[in-house]
Amino acid sequence: MSGLRLERVGYGHEDATRLVAQVQDEYRSLYGGPDETPLEPEMFEPPTGSFFVGYVEEDGAQVPVATGAWRSHLDLDEPGLGRIAEIKRMYVVPSHRGRGLSKLVLAHLEQDALRAGFDSLVLETGTMQPTAIALYTAAGYAAVTPYGHYRCSPESVHLGRRLSPLEQAG
């Protein structure tokens, strides 16, 4: 699907806040609670992070339908990954899933983190999200050492991938 416009916004932007609340509701239904990873808005400010909202045009209006963010995670020391950033808040509203939007958001996050000087991205998702796991593994993400708030959770899946400078073109 074409027509997705990704806009860098602050973590507290109205559209970001609304979509983050929706993804938290989804986590509650899947896992019985929200993602409790400690996050601060400044974590998503350039040059050490970015937060994006994806918009599509519907009936002449720009409608927010997706989010994706990355933040610096230089405290991680995963062999071979270099400077590491972490993907957070990847989300596409249910009515727009299955259209390839998540692939576009992921590619954009990878390019943006690469331009900011990061070598690799890591992420944490959950066992109740097989579609997300399939998206990431199809994009070349593989298991990494568990880290962060959910490092000991049996429902957590930790993945990462080294970015290639060739991907920056585009």
Backbone bond lengths (Angstrom), bond angles and torsions (degrees), N, CA, C in turn:
res aa  C-N    CA-C-N  psi(-1)  N-CA   C-N-CA  omega(-1)  CA-C   N-CA-C  phi
1 M - - - 1.464 - - 1.514 108.67 -
2 S 1.292 116.08 131.27 1.458 120.12 175.41 1.523 108.10 -100.23
3 G 1.312 114.77 174.81 1.446 119.08 176.84 1.516 114.87 96.16
4 L 1.337 117.84 1.75 1.459 119.21 175.85 1.518 108.43 -79.92
5 R 1.320 116.27 127.08 1.460 121.82 176.49 1.516 107.23 -112.82
6 L 1.329 116.05 120.17 1.462 120.81 179.01 1.516 109.33 -98.87
7 E 1.320 115.10 128.47 1.460 121.51 -178.39 1.522 109.26 -122.36
8 R 1.338 116.45 129.13 1.465 120.59 174.74 1.524 107.69 -73.04
9 V 1.322 115.62 128.12 1.465 121.58 -179.64 1.526 108.32 -135.58
10 G 1.297 116.66 166.03 1.454 120.86 172.92 1.518 110.44 -74.29
11 Y 1.320 116.13 154.57 1.460 121.56 -179.02 1.528 111.46 -59.18
12 G 1.318 116.84 -27.46 1.459 120.66 179.87 1.519 114.36 -91.99
13 H 1.322 118.08 4.65 1.473 121.79 178.21 1.528 109.57 -56.06
14 E 1.310 116.69 143.94 1.474 122.19 -176.33 1.535 112.63 -53.64
15 D 1.328 117.54 -46.43 1.465 119.99 -178.95 1.524 111.39 -69.32
16 A 1.329 116.82 -38.28 1.465 120.46 177.58 1.520 110.09 -63.04
17 T 1.309 116.92 -45.41 1.460 121.57 -179.17 1.525 111.30 -60.17
18 R 1.316 116.15 -43.81 1.467 120.63 -179.06 1.537 110.98 -64.48
19 L 1.348 117.02 -44.36 1.462 120.24 -179.49 1.525 111.93 -70.98
20 V 1.317 118.29 -36.06 1.467 120.66 176.57 1.531 109.39 -63.94
21 A 1.330 117.82 -38.68 1.466 120.03 176.70 1.532 110.65 -62.53
22 Q 1.332 117.18 -37.69 1.463 120.40 178.47 1.527 111.65 -66.39
23 V 1.340 117.06 -42.97 1.463 118.54 179.26 1.528 109.95 -67.00
24 Q 1.312 118.17 -35.91 1.464 120.58 177.14 1.534 110.43 -64.14
25 D 1.324 117.58 -38.11 1.467 120.72 175.15 1.529 110.58 -62.24
26 E 1.328 116.44 -39.24 1.458 120.20 177.98 1.530 110.56 -64.93
27 Y 1.331 117.32 -41.85 1.469 120.15 176.67 1.535 110.83 -61.44
28 R 1.323 116.37 -39.13 1.468 119.36 178.56 1.525 110.75 -61.02
29 S 1.328 116.27 -42.36 1.466 118.64 -178.86 1.528 111.92 -70.35
30 L 1.329 117.49 -32.12 1.462 120.97 -178.95 1.520 113.17 -83.01
31 Y 1.334 116.61 -40.81 1.469 121.35 -170.00 1.521 114.40 -118.82
32 G 1.323 117.24 -3.76 1.454 119.69 179.68 1.513 114.62 85.80
33 G 1.339 117.56 4.57 1.460 121.24 178.72 1.515 110.24 -171.16
34 P 1.340 116.66 166.85 1.464 120.48 179.92 1.526 111.17 -77.21
35 D 1.314 115.60 169.83 1.463 120.88 170.24 1.521 105.97 -69.44
36 E 1.318 116.47 120.09 1.465 121.24 -176.82 1.526 112.91 -101.15
37 T 1.331 117.28 13.30 1.459 120.09 176.54 1.527 108.68 -57.67
38 P 1.332 117.95 126.73 1.467 119.41 178.29 1.537 110.69 -64.48
39 L 1.318 115.61 122.77 1.464 121.83 178.70 1.519 109.32 -131.37
40 E 1.322 115.04 141.48 1.462 121.71 175.17 1.525 107.81 -121.55
41 P 1.324 118.57 143.07 1.462 120.60 -178.49 1.525 114.12 -53.04
42 E 1.337 117.79 -36.80 1.469 120.02 -177.28 1.528 112.44 -67.46
43 M 1.318 118.19 -16.43 1.466 120.71 177.20 1.531 111.38 -63.55
44 F 1.330 116.01 -21.17 1.462 121.00 -175.76 1.524 112.59 -107.91
45 E 1.321 116.06 23.51 1.459 121.00 177.63 1.523 109.54 -101.99
46 P 1.345 117.48 134.16 1.466 119.94 176.68 1.527 109.97 -58.56
47 P 1.282 119.03 147.08 1.464 128.51 9.35 1.529 114.45 -95.11
48 T 1.342 117.25 5.77 1.467 118.68 -176.09 1.525 113.11 -104.30
49 G 1.320 116.77 11.45 1.450 121.17 177.37 1.510 110.68 176.35
50 S 1.306 115.64 168.20 1.462 121.71 176.48 1.521 109.10 -156.46
51 F 1.320 115.53 146.44 1.463 122.22 176.27 1.528 107.10 -123.45
52 F 1.325 115.75 132.00 1.463 121.42 -177.56 1.521 111.19 -124.41
53 V 1.317 115.08 143.23 1.459 122.34 169.77 1.520 106.63 -114.85
54 G 1.328 115.04 135.28 1.459 121.18 178.10 1.516 110.34 -99.96
55 Y 1.321 115.15 132.84 1.464 122.08 -178.47 1.524 110.46 -119.58
56 V 1.318 115.90 144.43 1.461 122.12 169.31 1.521 107.38 -124.72
57 E 1.318 115.24 153.80 1.455 119.28 178.46 1.517 109.43 -89.06
58 E 1.317 115.35 128.50 1.458 122.38 176.50 1.516 107.94 -137.63
59 D 1.327 116.54 122.93 1.461 122.41 179.45 1.523 112.16 51.46
60 G 1.340 115.85 39.72 1.459 121.99 176.64 1.516 115.36 80.65
61 A 1.332 117.51 2.23 1.468 120.59 179.90 1.519 109.87 -115.72
62 Q 1.325 116.04 149.95 1.462 121.78 174.81 1.534 108.05 -87.18
63 V 1.334 115.53 116.13 1.458 121.85 -174.73 1.533 109.32 -108.31
64 P 1.343 118.15 126.29 1.463 120.55 177.99 1.530 110.60 -74.36
65 V 1.344 116.40 122.59 1.459 120.24 -175.39 1.525 113.76 -129.50
66 A 1.330 118.13 -5.15 1.466 119.55 -175.64 1.524 110.19 -154.12
67 T 1.333 114.43 154.86 1.456 120.65 172.01 1.518 109.10 -137.03
68 G 1.292 114.48 159.97 1.453 122.04 173.03 1.509 107.66 -168.54
69 A 1.321 115.43 143.77 1.459 120.02 -177.83 1.515 109.48 -147.37
70 W 1.319 114.50 162.63 1.468 120.51 170.41 1.520 107.53 -141.84
71 R 1.332 114.08 153.69 1.459 120.60 177.62 1.520 108.69 -142.77
72 S 1.297 115.56 150.80 1.455 121.64 177.74 1.519 109.84 -59.26
73 H 1.313 115.96 140.62 1.470 120.88 176.17 1.532 107.42 -140.64
74 L 1.341 114.96 54.71 1.462 121.25 -175.05 1.524 113.21 -69.69
75 D 1.325 117.18 -7.94 1.458 120.01 176.94 1.525 112.19 -78.10
76 L 1.323 117.72 -10.98 1.464 120.89 178.38 1.519 109.89 -83.01
77 D 1.307 115.47 142.08 1.458 120.99 179.69 1.524 108.70 -128.62
78 E 1.315 115.60 76.32 1.459 122.09 179.07 1.527 107.19 -96.59
79 P 1.324 117.73 121.63 1.471 120.13 -177.61 1.535 112.43 -53.08
80 G 1.331 114.52 132.03 1.455 121.20 176.17 1.510 116.43 82.52
81 L 1.331 118.14 -1.96 1.461 118.98 -176.50 1.524 114.47 -98.87
82 G 1.328 118.70 -12.50 1.464 120.40 177.01 1.517 112.32 65.37
83 R 1.343 115.55 -138.50 1.480 121.25 178.97 1.520 108.53 -75.64
84 I 1.325 115.72 122.25 1.466 121.35 -171.19 1.525 111.70 -110.36
85 A 1.323 114.65 137.12 1.462 122.45 168.79 1.528 107.21 -122.06
86 E 1.319 115.64 160.75 1.461 121.09 -177.19 1.521 110.68 -118.52
87 I 1.314 116.13 136.24 1.460 122.32 173.78 1.523 108.63 -80.12
88 K 1.320 115.35 135.44 1.461 121.55 175.38 1.525 109.30 -136.75
89 R 1.299 115.47 154.55 1.465 125.26 170.26 1.538 114.65 56.53
90 M 1.340 116.16 36.06 1.470 119.42 170.61 1.528 106.94 -69.14
91 Y 1.322 116.25 124.25 1.464 119.74 -176.42 1.517 109.48 -159.79
92 V 1.316 114.71 139.32 1.464 122.21 170.90 1.522 106.27 -128.85
93 V 1.321 117.14 132.30 1.464 120.09 -179.39 1.528 109.02 -60.27
94 P 1.329 117.28 144.86 1.469 120.25 -175.69 1.524 114.81 -53.03
95 S 1.322 118.07 -36.78 1.468 120.89 -177.51 1.529 113.53 -67.77
96 H 1.336 117.33 -12.45 1.461 120.85 -178.00 1.531 113.03 -118.35
97 R 1.312 116.59 10.74 1.465 120.32 178.03 1.530 110.18 -75.14
98 G 1.324 114.94 157.82 1.454 120.47 178.99 1.519 113.66 81.07
99 R 1.312 117.35 11.92 1.470 122.29 -178.66 1.523 112.56 -112.75
100 G 1.333 117.21 4.34 1.453 120.84 179.03 1.514 114.98 86.21
101 L 1.313 117.77 8.00 1.464 120.27 -177.48 1.522 111.95 -66.21
102 S 1.322 117.51 -38.66 1.466 119.59 -178.67 1.520 111.18 -63.46
103 K 1.327 117.80 -34.63 1.469 120.56 176.79 1.523 110.49 -64.86
104 L 1.320 116.31 -39.65 1.464 120.25 178.98 1.529 111.23 -66.42
105 V 1.327 116.25 -42.81 1.466 120.15 179.27 1.530 109.60 -63.80
106 L 1.327 117.04 -46.05 1.462 120.68 -179.61 1.526 111.19 -60.14
107 A 1.313 117.42 -46.66 1.467 120.61 179.00 1.523 111.11 -60.52
108 H 1.322 116.74 -39.00 1.462 120.81 179.25 1.529 111.00 -65.68
109 L 1.327 116.80 -43.62 1.464 120.14 178.59 1.521 110.77 -61.84
110 E 1.336 116.45 -42.82 1.462 120.42 178.87 1.523 110.82 -60.31
111 Q 1.314 117.72 -46.22 1.461 121.55 -178.89 1.526 111.03 -65.27
112 D 1.317 116.70 -41.45 1.456 120.28 -178.23 1.529 110.95 -66.46
113 A 1.332 117.53 -43.85 1.470 120.75 178.53 1.529 110.81 -65.29
114 L 1.314 117.26 -38.35 1.459 121.67 178.21 1.534 110.23 -63.08
115 R 1.325 116.83 -45.01 1.470 120.98 178.07 1.530 111.55 -62.52
116 A 1.330 116.59 -29.48 1.466 120.79 179.90 1.527 112.20 -82.46
117 G 1.334 117.58 0.45 1.454 120.92 174.81 1.514 116.28 98.78
118 F 1.323 117.39 13.46 1.461 120.35 178.64 1.522 109.68 -93.78
119 D 1.330 115.21 145.25 1.463 121.67 -177.55 1.519 112.92 -92.81
120 S 1.329 116.46 -27.99 1.460 120.89 -171.85 1.513 110.92 -146.74
121 L 1.328 114.15 159.00 1.455 121.13 172.93 1.521 108.70 -123.24
122 V 1.323 115.96 143.38 1.453 123.04 172.57 1.522 107.44 -124.36
123 L 1.322 115.62 165.05 1.455 120.32 178.20 1.512 109.30 -159.05
124 E 1.310 113.91 162.00 1.456 121.25 174.05 1.510 106.73 -126.34
125 T 1.332 116.35 129.00 1.451 122.03 174.16 1.518 106.89 -131.64
126 G 1.315 117.75 -171.36 1.450 119.44 -176.15 1.509 113.75 -126.59
127 T 1.304 113.99 159.45 1.465 120.79 -178.04 1.525 112.63 -63.68
128 M 1.320 118.10 -21.36 1.466 121.92 179.31 1.536 112.06 -84.13
129 Q 1.338 116.60 7.44 1.463 121.38 -179.29 1.532 110.11 -123.30
130 P 1.331 117.55 65.21 1.470 120.21 -177.01 1.528 113.65 -61.96
131 T 1.314 117.97 -30.38 1.466 120.06 178.55 1.522 110.54 -67.30
132 A 1.327 116.98 -39.73 1.463 120.53 177.37 1.525 110.21 -65.35
133 I 1.324 116.47 -44.36 1.468 120.08 178.50 1.524 109.98 -59.58
134 A 1.320 117.33 -42.89 1.467 121.14 179.12 1.526 111.52 -63.62
135 L 1.325 117.65 -40.06 1.471 121.49 177.35 1.521 110.29 -58.53
136 Y 1.324 116.09 -50.24 1.455 120.30 -175.77 1.531 112.12 -68.42
137 T 1.310 117.75 -43.43 1.470 118.88 -179.43 1.525 110.61 -66.77
138 A 1.326 118.05 -36.02 1.468 120.71 176.83 1.528 110.89 -64.69
139 A 1.332 116.89 -27.48 1.465 121.57 179.48 1.533 111.99 -87.91
140 G 1.338 117.21 4.57 1.457 120.12 175.42 1.518 115.61 99.12
141 Y 1.314 118.07 6.76 1.461 120.92 178.01 1.522 109.12 -77.61
142 A 1.329 115.38 141.46 1.460 121.81 -179.44 1.525 108.75 -135.66
143 A 1.313 115.97 166.31 1.462 121.66 -177.28 1.521 111.72 -57.16
144 V 1.328 115.51 138.08 1.463 123.21 173.19 1.522 107.67 -126.99
145 T 1.309 116.12 168.52 1.457 121.47 177.56 1.524 109.32 -59.68
146 P 1.329 118.00 128.15 1.468 119.54 178.08 1.535 111.47 -54.65
147 Y 1.314 116.06 143.66 1.459 122.31 -176.26 1.524 108.90 -145.21
148 G 1.292 115.39 168.64 1.459 122.54 169.25 1.515 115.55 71.06
149 H 1.307 114.23 -161.26 1.460 123.80 -172.89 1.527 112.77 -56.94
150 Y 1.328 117.93 -35.16 1.465 122.10 -175.23 1.527 113.02 -107.35
151 R 1.316 117.85 22.66 1.471 120.66 -176.35 1.523 113.19 -61.03
152 C 1.318 118.59 -25.89 1.470 121.48 -178.60 1.530 112.71 -104.19
153 S 1.321 117.69 4.24 1.463 120.62 -177.36 1.534 110.66 -80.98
154 P 1.333 117.57 127.91 1.461 119.86 177.72 1.530 113.22 -68.70
155 E 1.334 117.70 -15.22 1.461 121.51 178.77 1.528 112.52 -89.08
156 S 1.333 117.79 -1.71 1.456 121.27 -175.83 1.524 111.97 -95.02
157 V 1.315 114.16 143.73 1.461 123.21 174.82 1.520 106.17 -123.25
158 H 1.333 116.90 122.52 1.466 122.39 -178.78 1.523 108.93 -109.70
159 L 1.329 115.41 123.61 1.461 121.56 -176.29 1.518 110.16 -130.03
160 G 1.324 116.11 157.63 1.453 120.62 176.52 1.509 110.90 -158.35
161 R 1.322 113.92 166.15 1.458 119.62 179.76 1.513 110.12 -158.63
162 R 1.317 114.84 139.72 1.458 121.13 173.52 1.525 107.46 -78.65
163 L 1.325 115.51 135.35 1.466 121.04 179.99 1.515 109.97 -88.52
164 S 1.293 116.25 147.74 1.453 121.76 179.53 1.521 109.14 -103.84
165 P 1.349 117.07 133.23 1.465 119.57 176.60 1.522 113.31 -56.27
166 L 1.328 117.27 -25.81 1.465 120.07 178.92 1.507 111.92 -63.18
167 E 1.341 117.02 -26.18 1.455 121.11 -179.25 1.521 112.44 -73.59
168 Q 1.318 116.71 -13.15 1.456 119.85 -176.79 1.518 111.78 -70.17
169 A 1.319 117.41 -26.41 1.457 119.62 178.74 1.515 108.92 -67.84
170 G 1.305 116.01 128.18 1.450 117.41 176.08 1.468 115.00 133.23
